[in-house]
Every structure is written in C-alpha cells, then in structure tokens.
Amino acid sequence: MKQARAQILFNEDAIAARVEAMAREVALSAPQDLLAVPILTGAFVFAADFLRALHRNGLAPEVDFLQIGSYGGGVKSSGRVELLRDFTGRTQGRDILLIDDILESGRTLSFAKNLFLERGARRVLIAVALEKPHKKQIEVAADFIGFACPDRFVVGYGMDYAGNYRQLPFIGALDGM
C-alpha cells in the first residue's frame, strides 16, 4: 500500500521537549509505588520515550501493559471498548499512571481508569500525547497532556491508519480522513 503524505503537526524536537516536561510534571506529583501502564497499541512509541524521561527525572515505575480496542481498522471509534490484554499484577494501594496516545472520545481512558480504581488503586493518573478536547463524549480528564490536537485524523509516533504510519517520528495529519 502506498502511503499518503502526512502533514506534520508536531515535529520530533517539539515532541521530545514536551515529553521531558511531562515527565518532570509527573515527578512533581510525588507518585507512590508507581505502576506505569501504557495502553497498546497506539501509545507504544510515546510510552517508550516517556518511560525513559521518567527515569531521567528520578522515577522508576514498574511497567506493564493493557491492550484496549475501539477502532478496529477504521478512522472512527466503534463506540464499544474491548479489553484485549489485561494487566494481572498488584494494583491495591498503588498510584497508576495510564499512558495513552490520544484522549478523544474518553471511552478508552474512562474504561481503563475505572478498571484500576475498582481494583483498589490509590489514584489513577493519565498521561496522553494528544488531547482533542472538543471530541469528548465521556468526561475523563488527563493529568498530563502533550499537545492539544486539532480535529484531524492523526498518525505517526505510534498512531496508525489501518496499521500504517506508526513508524513516523513526528505526529502528522492525513488529509481526507
């Protein structure tokens, strides 16, 4: 498949600087017994950079993953959140840091936050690379936000369209989506 060209919204340098600043913000929140939980698959590139930045800022979280789906191969959420891979470790009394690529409808992050609260987390913090504040359908707030995102279909930096574009080192928009 020939890939359409993505218009750069946030370049590599801007992303790196913001990720580092977000890690400082997390460190200042004084997390206790921190468990970092990237949400697969879109957050994997952001999470890798973010976890290394957390380390540089004096944090050493345990790391495990959740995989949650709601898009399938399309460009819009199906509206149905599905737990594809669960975390089975200890959550009771811990601070959980959910790491996701984008806060858009709020369904995925609300689902994940409630899951950890029900399992006895002390608090659940949310870090996202992008937020589309005008697209929320379920009220959930991110504690740490990389960038406010225009209402465009974004790819790159781990985010995809039908499995493509994840490898791009920047966040870009696809026209016509």
N, C-alpha and C positions, 0 to 999 in steps of 0.2 A: 504494500500500500504506500503510495506516495503521500507524504505528509504535507499539509498546507502550512504555510509560514505563519508563525505566531508573532504577534506584535508584542514587544517587550513592555511590560508594565512595571516590573521591579527587577533590576539587574542584580548580578552576583554581589557586587560591593554593597549595595543597599541592603540586600538580604543578610549578608554576613554581619554588618553593623547592627542591624535590628535584632538578630538572633542573640548577639552578645549582650545587648542592652536588656533583652528579655530575661536572659539568664541572671543578670545582676538583680533584676526585679524579683525573680523567684528567690534568690539567695536572701534578699532583704525581707522576704515574707517569713523567714525563720521556720522552714518546714521541719517537722519531727518524724523520724522513722519513714523517710520519703520512699515511696514507690512510684516510679515513672512508668506510665502505661501509654505508649504510642498506639494509635488506632490505625490498623492496617486497612488498606494498602497505601492510600494516598499520602500518609504522613511519614513514610519511612525515610525519605531524604531529609526533610525538616527535622525529624526526630534525631537522626544521627548527628547532624550539626548542633542541634540544641543540647543533646546529652553531653557532647564534648565541651560546649560552652558552660554548662552547669558544672562540670568538673573544674574548668579553669576558674570558676567562681566559688570553689570550695565545697561543692556538694558532691555526694557520692550515692546517688539513689540506687536502689535495687531496680531492675528493669525487667518487665515482661510485657506481653502484647495482648491486645484484643483485636479481633477482626470482626467488623460490623459492615453490613452491606445495605444499601438502599437504592443504588443507581443501576445495577446491572450493567448493560452496555450502552445505556442511553445518556442523554445530557441533562435529564431532569430526574429528581428523586422519584422513586415509585410511591413514596409516602409510607412504605412499610419497612420498618427496621428489623434486620435479621442478624442475630448473633451467630457468626460463622466460626469463631475461635474464642473460647472463654479463657479467662485467667483463673487459675485454681489455687493460687498461693494465699498467704495470710494477708488479710486486709483489716482485721479488727484493730481499732485504735490508731491506725496509721493515717498519715497525710498522703493522699493520692494525687498525682499530677497527670491528668489526661493530656495527651499531646495529639493534636489533630491538624490536618492541613487547612480546613476551611469550616467556619461556622456560617452556615447558610440558613437552612430551614430550622435548625435547632433540634431536630428529631434525634439524630445520632448521638450528639453530646448529652442531651437530656436523658436518653436511654442509658448511656454509659455512666453518667453521674449518679442516677438513681440506683443503678446496679450496685455500685460501690457503697453508697450510703446505706442501702438495705443490708449489705454485708458488714456493716459496722465501722466503716471508715471514720476517722476523727473529723476530717474535712476533705473535700474534693476540690482541687484547683484545676482550672482549664487553661491550657496554652494553645493558641492557634496561630498558624502562619498568616491566615487571612480571615477577615470577617466581612460579610455582606450584611450590614446592619438593617437594611430595608427589606430583606428577604425572609426574616424570621417568621415562622409560623407557630413555634413553641418558644415560650420565654425561657431562655437559658443565657447566662452571661459568662463570657470568657474573662478570666482574671488577667491574662497576659495575651496581648494581641500584637502580631507582627505589623500588619497593614490593614487599613480599611480598603476594601476591594470594590471597584466599580461593578455594576450589574452586567458583567460579561462572562462568557464561559472561559475559564482559565485552565491552563495546562502548564506543565513543566514543574521542576523542583519536586517531583514525585507525583504530581497530579496528572491525570490522563484523560484521553478521549478514546474509549474502546481499546485500552491497553497501550496506546501510543503516546508519545511526548513526555513520558515520565523522566527521561534522561536529560532533558534540557536543564542547564544550570541556572536558568532565570525563570521567572513567572511571567507568562505571556497570555494574551487573549487570542482566541480564534474567531475570526470574523465569520458571520453567517450562522453562528450557533445559538 
